[in-house]
Amino acid sequence: MPAPLAPPRSQRSVEVIEYVAKAGLIDLDHLVNKFFREQHETLLDAKPRAMAALKRLAVQEYLQVRPVVMDAARTVGQGTPEAVGHFLNKHYMSLAFNITPRAARDFNAPLPPNIRTNFVTHHLKTMEAILQVERQFNGTGERVLDFKMESQLVRENFSGKVFRPGSGDIKTNFPDAMLVVRTPNGGREEVRVEYVSTKYTDKMIAEKAAAWTTGRTVWAAPNQSTADRIQRITGAQAVIV
């Protein structure tokens, strides 16, 4: 009979598992930047150490590795393009992670949503926006305490509810993510995060902005032209990811 698999050995491992569980799916670079990269290190310097730790969690059956195809042009730091992975025309192969049934059981977390292949980039760009917002808020005295992805917001909103067909009760204007932010005065505020891909029409952006008239919304975009459209329609500057 095989020996039982060892549990996570460090607090950081536990934090990584819990973070991946919340995210549903998260790419390698994001995990490196959030949990493993020291202040003096480049992303490439930190990757081998991060990969060793993540592989241990995969061997322990807490994380599952998923190859993903990402856009080749990425912006990191102060707008410096960085090419990471194996490029295929305008895309490159990378790795992403989600939790396993064992992690879901041991950490009392839901199994990851089944993210469609054509939605993976949108999901991971939303996660990148959350990371950038976290950094920006740290400089203003604000702090991101928690976050929920759209799938969790939908699940919680509809849990236990019964809807009559054609009643108009079902609302679908959920943001891609909702942050719980501690403000400098110690209060708490919910902040929406919405990633706008190049496929969004002006009408789609305007409809979302019109539905969110209270509270803050952080808009994110893949390039400057999309960010300019967001500003023209909503009046808000967008984070470029």
Backbone as CSV, one residue per row, in Angstrom:
resi,resn,N_x,N_y,N_z,CA_x,CA_y,CA_z,C_x,C_y,C_z
1,MET,0.849,-1.200,0.000,0.000,0.000,0.000,0.881,1.245,0.000
2,PRO,0.657,2.195,-0.941,1.522,3.378,-1.005,1.388,4.242,0.238
3,ALA,2.503,4.917,0.590,2.484,5.793,1.750,1.577,6.992,1.467
4,PRO,0.897,7.535,2.497,0.038,8.706,2.280,0.856,9.910,1.823
5,LEU,0.245,10.718,0.975,0.922,11.901,0.464,1.093,12.920,1.579
6,ALA,2.255,13.580,1.572,2.560,14.555,2.625,1.744,15.823,2.423
7,PRO,1.332,16.479,3.506,0.622,17.754,3.391,1.603,18.869,3.052
8,PRO,1.113,20.062,2.694,2.019,21.191,2.431,2.922,21.452,3.627
9,ARG,4.189,21.782,3.342,5.171,21.909,4.417,5.342,23.324,4.936
10,SER,4.871,24.308,4.222,5.132,25.689,4.633,3.862,26.524,4.559
11,GLN,3.877,27.634,5.273,2.752,28.567,5.230,2.577,29.127,3.830
12,ARG,3.683,29.354,3.123,3.571,29.861,1.757,2.857,28.868,0.857
13,SER,3.139,27.575,1.029,2.451,26.561,0.230,0.946,26.612,0.472
14,VAL,0.568,26.761,1.733,-0.852,26.863,2.073,-1.463,28.099,1.408
15,GLU,-0.751,29.219,1.472,-1.251,30.457,0.874,-1.384,30.327,-0.638
16,VAL,-0.434,29.633,-1.269,-0.498,29.426,-2.719,-1.736,28.610,-3.069
17,ILE,-1.973,27.524,-2.352,-3.129,26.669,-2.631,-4.425,27.445,-2.458
18,GLU,-4.531,28.192,-1.370,-5.753,28.961,-1.115,-5.972,30.033,-2.189
19,TYR,-4.870,30.635,-2.653,-4.975,31.669,-3.684,-5.419,31.057,-5.013
20,VAL,-4.820,29.932,-5.371,-5.197,29.256,-6.620,-6.661,28.824,-6.552
21,ALA,-7.096,28.368,-5.381,-8.495,27.963,-5.219,-9.441,29.131,-5.478
22,LYS,-9.101,30.309,-4.970,-9.926,31.488,-5.185,-9.929,31.903,-6.649
23,ALA,-8.748,31.834,-7.266,-8.615,32.285,-8.651,-9.317,31.348,-9.627
24,GLY,-9.337,30.061,-9.320,-9.886,29.082,-10.252,-8.821,28.571,-11.191
25,LEU,-8.122,29.488,-11.851,-6.996,29.163,-12.730,-6.044,30.343,-12.693
26,ILE,-4.752,30.073,-12.558,-3.770,31.155,-12.447,-2.504,30.774,-13.186
27,ASP,-1.903,31.726,-13.881,-0.725,31.391,-14.680,0.554,31.464,-13.843
28,LEU,1.585,30.831,-14.366,2.861,30.702,-13.660,3.454,32.055,-13.300
29,ASP,3.516,32.987,-14.249,4.139,34.284,-13.983,3.464,34.999,-12.816
30,HIS,2.146,34.902,-12.748,1.408,35.553,-11.665,1.833,34.992,-10.310
31,LEU,1.909,33.667,-10.203,2.315,33.048,-8.940,3.750,33.416,-8.575
32,VAL,4.623,33.464,-9.579,6.021,33.837,-9.322,6.077,35.253,-8.755
33,ASN,5.360,36.175,-9.404,5.392,37.576,-8.976,4.775,37.778,-7.593
34,LYS,3.735,37.042,-7.287,3.024,37.274,-6.030,3.675,36.577,-4.845
35,PHE,4.212,35.363,-5.054,4.648,34.562,-3.912,6.152,34.261,-3.859
36,PHE,6.862,34.369,-4.963,8.234,33.869,-4.978,9.286,34.901,-5.368
37,ARG,8.918,35.943,-6.050,9.900,36.892,-6.571,10.335,37.872,-5.486
38,GLU,11.623,37.905,-5.210,12.162,38.862,-4.260,12.313,40.221,-4.940
39,GLN,12.454,41.256,-4.144,12.477,42.617,-4.677,13.607,42.830,-5.679
40,HIS,14.745,42.174,-5.459,15.909,42.407,-6.314,15.936,41.478,-7.521
41,GLU,15.002,40.556,-7.625,15.050,39.525,-8.654,14.253,39.893,-9.897
42,THR,14.682,39.347,-11.027,13.863,39.385,-12.230,12.911,38.190,-12.192
43,LEU,11.939,38.230,-13.069,10.987,37.119,-13.161,11.708,35.814,-13.494
44,LEU,12.650,35.882,-14.419,13.372,34.674,-14.830,14.254,34.132,-13.713
45,ASP,14.809,35.031,-12.895,15.627,34.583,-11.758,14.796,33.776,-10.769
46,ALA,13.581,34.222,-10.537,12.743,33.602,-9.512,12.030,32.340,-9.992
47,LYS,11.921,32.150,-11.298,11.116,31.047,-11.817,11.592,29.652,-11.401
48,PRO,12.893,29.356,-11.449,13.307,27.989,-11.084,12.908,27.615,-9.661
49,ARG,13.065,28.546,-8.719,12.692,28.272,-7.339,11.174,28.102,-7.212
50,ALA,10.443,28.931,-7.938,8.988,28.830,-7.906,8.518,27.508,-8.503
51,MET,9.112,27.133,-9.629,8.706,25.890,-10.285,8.967,24.684,-9.396
52,ALA,10.072,24.696,-8.670,10.375,23.584,-7.763,9.294,23.456,-6.697
53,ALA,8.874,24.597,-6.133,7.842,24.579,-5.096,6.495,24.157,-5.667
54,LEU,6.158,24.638,-6.848,4.876,24.305,-7.457,4.834,22.847,-7.900
55,LYS,5.965,22.327,-8.361,6.021,20.910,-8.731,5.807,20.024,-7.514
56,ARG,6.346,20.437,-6.354,6.115,19.657,-5.129,4.629,19.593,-4.806
57,LEU,3.941,20.717,-4.962,2.512,20.735,-4.686,1.737,19.900,-5.706
58,ALA,2.252,19.839,-6.930,1.624,18.983,-7.942,1.842,17.508,-7.606
59,VAL,3.058,17.153,-7.185,3.350,15.773,-6.793,2.500,15.369,-5.586
60,GLN,2.264,16.306,-4.677,1.436,16.046,-3.506,-0.055,16.041,-3.843
61,GLU,-0.364,16.282,-5.112,-1.737,16.260,-5.623,-2.606,17.375,-5.055
62,TYR,-1.984,18.548,-4.844,-2.731,19.733,-4.447,-2.956,20.675,-5.634
63,LEU,-2.018,20.705,-6.574,-2.143,21.535,-7.764,-2.094,20.674,-9.012
64,GLN,-2.823,21.120,-10.003,-2.794,20.475,-11.309,-2.269,21.468,-12.330
65,VAL,-1.379,21.022,-13.202,-0.767,21.897,-14.205,-1.580,21.835,-15.492
66,ARG,-1.825,22.993,-16.074,-2.578,23.071,-17.331,-1.812,23.930,-18.323
67,PRO,-1.368,23.384,-19.449,-0.739,24.223,-20.481,-1.770,25.195,-21.058
68,VAL,-1.354,26.439,-21.277,-2.255,27.440,-21.847,-1.526,28.202,-22.941
69,VAL,-2.285,28.766,-23.859,-1.745,29.603,-24.929,-2.082,31.049,-24.598
70,MET,-1.040,31.899,-24.540,-1.226,33.297,-24.172,-0.766,34.212,-25.300
71,ASP,-1.238,35.467,-25.266,-0.759,36.467,-26.222,0.734,36.682,-26.018
72,ALA,1.488,36.824,-27.104,2.939,36.976,-26.997,3.333,38.330,-26.432
73,ALA,2.605,39.368,-26.758,2.951,40.715,-26.299,2.375,40.933,-24.915
74,ARG,3.248,41.012,-23.926,2.821,41.285,-22.552,3.566,42.508,-22.059
75,THR,2.984,43.177,-21.084,3.607,44.343,-20.494,3.838,44.081,-19.026
76,VAL,5.076,44.213,-18.598,5.403,44.009,-17.195,6.199,45.202,-16.697
77,GLY,6.208,45.378,-15.385,6.975,46.486,-14.819,6.492,47.815,-15.366
78,GLN,7.399,48.608,-15.852,7.063,49.927,-16.367,6.925,49.902,-17.887
79,GLY,6.134,48.962,-18.386,5.855,48.922,-19.811,6.931,48.253,-20.634
80,THR,7.784,47.451,-20.013,8.843,46.772,-20.755,8.318,45.468,-21.329
81,PRO,8.340,45.276,-22.651,7.851,44.020,-23.209,8.757,42.878,-22.769
82,GLU,8.161,41.769,-22.444,8.931,40.601,-22.039,8.403,39.381,-22.772
83,ALA,9.297,38.665,-23.411,8.908,37.452,-24.115,9.224,36.259,-23.236
84,VAL,8.203,35.496,-22.887,8.374,34.357,-22.005,7.730,33.153,-22.653
85,GLY,8.422,32.018,-22.671,7.826,30.796,-23.179,8.186,30.556,-24.629
86,HIS,7.483,29.624,-25.218,7.754,29.220,-26.591,6.771,29.915,-27.521
87,PHE,7.259,30.777,-28.385,6.388,31.575,-29.214,5.899,30.805,-30.439
88,LEU,4.605,30.961,-30.687,3.984,30.407,-31.884,3.259,31.556,-32.564
89,ASN,3.883,32.141,-33.595,3.341,33.314,-34.253,3.152,34.429,-33.224
90,LYS,1.907,34.808,-32.903,1.666,35.885,-31.961,1.291,35.358,-30.583
91,HIS,1.553,34.111,-30.315,1.184,33.515,-29.045,2.344,32.709,-28.480
92,TYR,2.257,32.381,-27.217,3.264,31.523,-26.624,2.617,30.558,-25.643
93,MET,3.275,29.422,-25.477,2.792,28.423,-24.543,3.301,28.743,-23.141
94,SER,2.430,28.655,-22.159,2.818,28.850,-20.778,2.131,27.792,-19.927
95,LEU,2.283,27.911,-18.623,1.669,26.972,-17.699,0.724,27.719,-16.775
96,ALA,-0.377,27.075,-16.442,-1.308,27.606,-15.458,-1.627,26.501,-14.461
97,PHE,-2.211,26.890,-13.348,-2.459,25.932,-12.269,-3.876,26.083,-11.745
98,ASN,-4.474,24.951,-11.396,-5.727,24.950,-10.645,-5.614,23.904,-9.537
99,ILE,-6.538,23.952,-8.595,-6.470,22.995,-7.496,-7.052,21.655,-7.928
100,THR,-6.717,20.634,-7.178,-7.164,19.268,-7.435,-8.328,18.922,-6.497
101,PRO,-8.983,17.777,-6.744,-10.013,17.335,-5.787,-9.468,17.170,-4.369
102,ARG,-8.197,16.743,-4.233,-7.636,16.614,-2.893,-7.557,17.977,-2.201
103,ALA,-7.085,18.986,-2.928,-6.994,20.332,-2.340,-8.381,20.857,-2.000
104,ALA,-9.357,20.607,-2.881,-10.718,21.067,-2.613,-11.252,20.429,-1.323
105,ARG,-10.945,19.156,-1.143,-11.412,18.459,0.064,-10.676,18.943,1.305
106,ASP,-9.349,19.001,1.228,-8.554,19.356,2.410,-8.716,20.816,2.819
107,PHE,-8.991,21.690,1.851,-9.103,23.121,2.145,-10.550,23.621,2.083
108,ASN,-11.480,22.698,1.969,-12.905,23.050,1.943,-13.180,24.129,0.900
109,ALA,-12.666,23.908,-0.299,-12.803,24.871,-1.393,-13.553,24.220,-2.549
110,PRO,-14.288,25.012,-3.345,-14.984,24.430,-4.501,-13.986,24.002,-5.570
111,LEU,-14.349,22.985,-6.313,-13.518,22.585,-7.446,-13.462,23.727,-8.458
112,PRO,-12.374,23.844,-9.207,-12.243,24.977,-10.146,-13.314,24.927,-11.223
113,PRO,-13.773,26.101,-11.679,-14.756,26.124,-12.764,-14.127,25.616,-14.056
114,ASN,-14.956,25.116,-14.932,-14.479,24.639,-16.228,-14.360,25.836,-17.164
115,ILE,-13.173,26.450,-17.192,-12.963,27.659,-17.989,-12.716,27.258,-19.440
116,ARG,-13.577,27.730,-20.312,-13.455,27.401,-21.725,-12.128,27.915,-22.284
117,THR,-11.572,27.192,-23.235,-10.278,27.550,-23.818,-10.279,28.978,-24.352
118,ASN,-11.361,29.378,-25.012,-11.398,30.730,-25.597,-11.640,31.815,-24.555
119,PHE,-11.823,31.429,-23.280,-12.004,32.416,-22.212,-10.797,32.461,-21.273
120,VAL,-9.820,31.566,-21.507,-8.667,31.476,-20.604,-7.897,32.795,-20.552
121,THR,-7.609,33.384,-21.709,-6.856,34.640,-21.727,-7.600,35.728,-20.959
122,HIS,-8.913,35.819,-21.165,-9.715,36.826,-20.459,-9.603,36.628,-18.952
123,HIS,-9.708,35.391,-18.518,-9.632,35.085,-17.084,-8.255,35.445,-16.514
124,LEU,-7.199,35.039,-17.204,-5.852,35.289,-16.697,-5.491,36.780,-16.750
125,LYS,-6.017,37.493,-17.734,-5.795,38.946,-17.793,-6.507,39.634,-16.624
126,THR,-7.670,39.133,-16.249,-8.362,39.676,-15.082,-7.514,39.485,-13.827
127,MET,-6.914,38.304,-13.693,-6.049,38.036,-12.547,-4.843,38.960,-12.544
128,GLU,-4.285,39.234,-13.720,-3.147,40.152,-13.814,-3.565,41.560,-13.397
129,ALA,-4.781,41.941,-13.762,-5.283,43.257,-13.352,-5.412,43.335,-11.837
130,ILE,-5.870,42.260,-11.220,-5.992,42.240,-9.759,-4.621,42.434,-9.118
131,LEU,-3.607,41.770,-9.663,-2.258,41.899,-9.116,-1.749,43.333,-9.247
132,GLN,-2.001,43.956,-10.399,-1.560,45.339,-10.592,-2.296,46.301,-9.657
133,VAL,-3.599,46.076,-9.493,-4.383,46.928,-8.590,-3.870,46.794,-7.161
134,GLU,-3.540,45.568,-6.777,-2.991,45.324,-5.439,-1.751,46.179,-5.203
135,ARG,-0.867,46.202,-6.174,0.364,46.983,-6.057,0.061,48.479,-5.986
136,GLN,-0.847,48.949,-6.810,-1.196,50.366,-6.810,-1.818,50.774,-5.477
137,PHE,-2.702,49.934,-4.953,-3.365,50.253,-3.695,-2.372,50.297,-2.535
138,ASN,-1.370,49.426,-2.577,-0.363,49.443,-1.508,0.313,50.799,-1.403
139,GLY,0.459,51.477,-2.540,1.094,52.791,-2.542,0.196,53.920,-2.066
140,THR,-1.101,53.636,-1.920,-2.045,54.673,-1.485,-2.555,54.426,-0.065
141,GLY,-2.036,53.388,0.577,-2.499,53.069,1.926,-3.688,52.145,1.951
142,GLU,-4.152,51.721,0.785,-5.239,50.758,0.706,-4.657,49.345,0.588
143,ARG,-5.458,48.359,0.919,-4.971,46.981,0.848,-6.096,46.057,0.417
144,VAL,-5.804,45.194,-0.556,-6.775,44.189,-0.989,-6.777,43.054,0.031
145,LEU,-7.916,42.852,0.692,-8.035,41.821,1.718,-8.515,40.499,1.148
146,ASP,-9.322,40.577,0.096,-9.914,39.363,-0.458,-10.413,39.674,-1.861
147,PHE,-10.742,38.646,-2.609,-11.343,38.846,-3.918,-12.231,37.663,-4.264
148,LYS,-13.192,37.912,-5.135,-14.061,36.851,-5.651,-14.122,36.993,-7.160
149,MET,-14.023,35.866,-7.851,-14.144,35.876,-9.297,-15.619,35.822,-9.683
150,GLU,-15.903,36.097,-10.946,-17.287,36.159,-11.413,-18.048,34.870,-11.111
151,SER,-17.399,33.719,-11.307,-18.089,32.445,-11.075,-18.571,32.324,-9.634
152,GLN,-17.765,32.801,-8.682,-18.171,32.752,-7.283,-19.293,33.744,-7.002
153,LEU,-19.208,34.929,-7.603,-20.264,35.926,-7.423,-21.597,35.397,-7.938
154,VAL,-21.573,34.752,-9.101,-22.798,34.180,-9.670,-23.325,33.073,-8.770
155,ARG,-22.427,32.188,-8.334,-22.830,31.064,-7.489,-23.480,31.554,-6.197
156,GLU,-22.877,32.556,-5.569,-23.417,33.065,-4.308,-24.730,33.816,-4.521
157,ASN,-24.840,34.538,-5.629,-26.047,35.320,-5.885,-27.259,34.438,-6.164
158,PHE,-27.042,33.330,-6.860,-28.160,32.478,-7.265,-28.410,31.314,-6.313
159,SER,-27.543,31.145,-5.303,-27.675,30.006,-4.401,-29.031,30.010,-3.679
160,GLY,-29.755,28.907,-3.827,-31.022,28.739,-3.128,-32.185,29.507,-3.714
161,LYS,-31.990,30.233,-4.801,-33.059,31.019,-5.388,-33.786,30.247,-6.485
162,VAL,-35.057,30.504,-6.622,-35.880,29.905,-7.672,-36.434,31.043,-8.523
163,PHE,-36.257,30.945,-9.827,-36.685,32.008,-10.725,-37.800,31.521,-11.640
164,ARG,-38.763,32.370,-11.855,-39.852,32.065,-12.774,-39.415,32.414,-14.191
165,PRO,-39.632,31.535,-15.155,-39.259,31.838,-16.540,-39.896,33.144,-17.011
166,GLY,-39.080,33.997,-17.594,-39.577,35.265,-18.115,-39.852,36.314,-17.072
167,SER,-39.453,36.062,-15.824,-39.738,37.026,-14.756,-38.835,38.234,-14.791
168,GLY,-37.668,38.102,-15.458,-36.705,39.200,-15.476,-35.916,39.324,-14.203
169,ASP,-35.989,38.295,-13.329,-35.299,38.352,-12.044,-33.798,38.120,-12.157
170,ILE,-33.372,37.436,-13.221,-31.968,37.061,-13.336,-31.156,38.248,-13.844
171,LYS,-30.199,38.677,-13.062,-29.314,39.784,-13.434,-27.949,39.209,-13.799
172,THR,-27.378,39.693,-14.877,-26.119,39.120,-15.358,-24.980,40.125,-15.377
173,ASN,-25.159,41.295,-14.794,-24.113,42.313,-14.835,-23.112,42.127,-13.700
174,PHE,-22.497,40.961,-13.661,-21.453,40.712,-12.675,-20.107,41.148,-13.268
175,PRO,-19.253,41.778,-12.473,-17.904,42.091,-12.972,-17.062,40.828,-13.045
176,ASP,-15.917,40.935,-13.686,-15.020,39.783,-13.768,-14.490,39.400,-12.391
177,ALA,-14.352,40.379,-11.501,-13.894,40.111,-10.137,-14.385,41.217,-9.217
178,MET,-14.493,40.889,-7.943,-14.849,41.876,-6.930,-13.804,41.816,-5.819
179,LEU,-13.186,42.951,-5.530,-12.182,43.033,-4.479,-12.811,43.558,-3.202
180,VAL,-12.331,43.058,-2.074,-12.648,43.646,-0.783,-11.405,44.416,-0.361
181,VAL,-11.542,45.741,-0.231,-10.398,46.625,-0.008,-10.528,47.306,1.347
182,ARG,-9.439,47.299,2.110,-9.388,48.074,3.342,-8.873,49.465,3.003
183,THR,-9.640,50.473,3.352,-9.289,51.852,3.038,-8.331,52.397,4.094
184,PRO,-7.665,53.513,3.805,-6.701,54.071,4.775,-7.292,54.373,6.151
185,ASN,-8.609,54.661,6.206,-9.227,54.966,7.506,-9.727,53.717,8.228
186,GLY,-9.413,52.530,7.662,-9.791,51.276,8.315,-11.116,50.711,7.875
187,GLY,-11.829,51.412,6.993,-13.099,50.903,6.489,-12.891,49.852,5.410
188,ARG,-13.989,49.289,4.960,-13.942,48.290,3.888,-14.815,48.730,2.727
189,GLU,-14.336,48.418,1.531,-15.044,48.825,0.323,-14.925,47.715,-0.715
190,GLU,-16.004,47.507,-1.461,-15.963,46.564,-2.577,-15.614,47.322,-3.854
191,VAL,-14.655,46.785,-4.600,-14.199,47.421,-5.834,-14.292,46.404,-6.968
192,ARG,-15.003,46.761,-8.013,-15.141,45.871,-9.167,-13.892,45.921,-10.050
193,VAL,-13.582,44.795,-10.700,-12.525,44.740,-11.712,-13.139,44.156,-12.981
194,GLU,-12.986,44.859,-14.086,-13.534,44.403,-15.360,-12.467,44.505,-16.448
195,TYR,-12.153,43.361,-17.042,-11.195,43.336,-18.154,-11.958,43.466,-19.471
196,VAL,-11.561,44.425,-20.290,-12.219,44.697,-21.566,-11.294,44.244,-22.692
197,SER,-11.661,43.169,-23.352,-10.849,42.687,-24.462,-11.119,43.539,-25.697
198,THR,-10.331,43.315,-26.746,-10.521,44.075,-27.989,-11.839,43.713,-28.668
199,LYS,-12.477,42.614,-28.247,-13.744,42.195,-28.848,-14.938,42.952,-28.276
200,TYR,-14.741,43.666,-27.168,-15.847,44.427,-26.584,-16.224,45.573,-27.514
201,THR,-17.503,45.745,-27.750,-17.980,46.895,-28.512,-18.163,48.085,-27.569
202,ASP,-18.283,49.273,-28.141,-18.547,50.458,-27.322,-19.848,50.280,-26.543
203,LYS,-20.841,49.657,-27.172,-22.128,49.445,-26.516,-21.986,48.549,-25.288
204,MET,-21.181,47.496,-25.410,-20.981,46.585,-24.279,-20.327,47.310,-23.104
205,ILE,-19.338,48.136,-23.397,-18.664,48.896,-22.338,-19.644,49.858,-21.687
206,ALA,-20.420,50.552,-22.503,-21.375,51.535,-21.981,-22.440,50.867,-21.120
207,GLU,-22.908,49.694,-21.515,-23.939,48.996,-20.746,-23.412,48.570,-19.375
208,LYS,-22.176,48.110,-19.344,-21.599,47.719,-18.060,-21.424,48.942,-17.159
209,ALA,-20.919,50.031,-17.727,-20.721,51.243,-16.940,-22.050,51.772,-16.397
210,ALA,-23.099,51.675,-17.207,-24.408,52.163,-16.783,-24.991,51.305,-15.656
211,ALA,-24.636,50.032,-15.629,-25.148,49.129,-14.588,-24.429,49.319,-13.263
212,TRP,-23.233,49.935,-13.304,-22.406,50.069,-12.096,-22.292,51.557,-11.743
213,THR,-23.329,52.098,-11.183,-23.357,53.537,-10.902,-22.876,53.868,-9.497
214,THR,-22.734,52.875,-8.646,-22.242,53.122,-7.291,-20.937,52.368,-7.083
215,GLY,-20.098,52.885,-6.185,-18.840,52.221,-5.902,-17.825,52.418,-7.015
216,ARG,-16.648,51.842,-6.802,-15.550,51.986,-7.755,-15.466,50.793,-8.698
217,THR,-15.079,51.078,-9.923,-14.782,50.030,-10.900,-13.388,50.286,-11.451
218,VAL,-12.533,49.274,-11.406,-11.227,49.338,-12.048,-11.357,48.639,-13.399
219,TRP,-11.113,49.374,-14.462,-11.177,48.827,-15.813,-9.773,48.415,-16.232
220,ALA,-9.681,47.322,-16.966,-8.393,46.837,-17.472,-8.518,46.579,-18.965
221,ALA,-7.410,46.744,-19.677,-7.420,46.611,-21.135,-6.104,46.001,-21.603
222,PRO,-6.105,45.365,-22.784,-4.875,44.750,-23.278,-3.937,45.707,-23.995
223,ASN,-4.422,46.890,-24.379,-3.586,47.834,-25.130,-4.110,49.250,-24.942
224,GLN,-3.328,50.211,-25.441,-3.666,51.613,-25.226,-4.929,52.020,-25.977
225,SER,-5.139,51.491,-27.179,-6.322,51.889,-27.943,-7.605,51.470,-27.236
226,THR,-7.600,50.280,-26.626,-8.780,49.846,-25.876,-8.937,50.674,-24.613
227,ALA,-7.812,51.001,-23.966,-7.868,51.862,-22.784,-8.437,53.233,-23.144
228,ASP,-8.086,53.753,-24.320,-8.606,55.045,-24.760,-10.117,54.971,-24.971
229,ARG,-10.599,53.867,-25.526,-12.045,53.697,-25.711,-12.766,53.684,-24.366
230,ILE,-12.183,52.960,-23.396,-12.784,52.894,-22.061,-12.886,54.285,-21.456
231,GLN,-11.805,55.071,-21.588,-11.816,56.420,-21.009,-12.830,57.310,-21.704
232,ARG,-12.939,57.184,-23.028,-13.906,58.007,-23.769,-15.336,57.678,-23.338
233,ILE,-15.623,56.407,-23.089,-17.000,55.993,-22.794,-17.338,56.140,-21.315
234,THR,-16.385,55.808,-20.440,-16.681,55.772,-19.001,-16.071,56.940,-18.226
235,GLY,-15.087,57.597,-18.829,-14.380,58.670,-18.124,-13.299,58.179,-17.198
236,ALA,-13.075,56.853,-17.159,-12.091,56.273,-16.232,-10.856,55.812,-17.003
237,GLN,-9.689,55.969,-16.370,-8.469,55.434,-16.940,-8.386,53.940,-16.649
238,ALA,-7.846,53.187,-17.592,-7.793,51.739,-17.462,-6.372,51.277,-17.173
239,VAL,-6.267,50.183,-16.452,-4.993,49.503,-16.235,-4.711,48.666,-17.473
240,ILE,-3.487,48.748,-18.004,-3.139,47.941,-19.177,-2.421,46.688,-18.720
241,VAL,-2.945,45.524,-19.119,-2.364,44.237,-18.709,-2.079,43.380,-19.933
